């Protein structure tokens, strides 16, 4: 099973295919785990939940890079999705509380702009790095 999956990745994995794989897993994790952010905010204050999600997200991203086996990558990607599912709703609630109703869209657009630049930069960097052999 494991060798057939790795063979599939070697033969058919292109940057766009891997991008869709990552997008799909992030969407699935965010959709299924976002309610956990609401439960955490009920029991803890929002800055603590945001810090916990950010630490979880950062630590799991570093762990994915250090992983040697596919099972490790899959586990740490799941933890990464959990951190992402916590951070985004809490950030949205901060924006909702920080901006007046008439200009709230500016805050959400700034968040979207920063996320888009990060996604573009990360995608370009990953594509450039993937062309090199180490």
Residue, then its C-alpha position, 0 to 999 in steps of 0.5 A: x500500500x505504502x509503496x503504491x502510494x509513493x509510486x503514484x506520487x512519483x509518477x503523477x505528482x506535479x505542482x498543480x496536483x500537489x496544490x489541489x491535494x493540499x487545498x483539499x486537505x486544508x478545506x476538509x480540516x477547516x470545515x470539520x474542525x472549525x467548531x472546535x475553535x468555538x468550543x475553545x473560545x467558550x472556555x478560554x479567552x480569545x488571545x489564548x486560543x489564538x496563541x494556542x492555534x498559532x503555536x500548533x500551526x507553526x510547530x506542526x509545519x516544522x514537523x512536516x518538514x522534518x518528517x521522514x515517512x509518509x505516516x508522519x507527514x499525514x499526522x503532522x498535516x492533520x495537526x496543522x489543519x487543526x491549528x488552521x481551523x482554530x486560528x481563522x475563526x478567532x481572527x475573524x471574530x477579532x476583526x468583527x469586534x475591532x471594526x465598526x459595522x460600516x468599515x468592517x469589510x476593510x478588515x476582512x479584505x486586509x486579512x484576505x490580501x495578506x492570506x493571498x500574498x502568503x499563499x502566492x509566495x508559499x506556492x512560488x517558493x515551494x515550486x522553485x524549491x521542488x525543482x532542485x535536488x538536495 
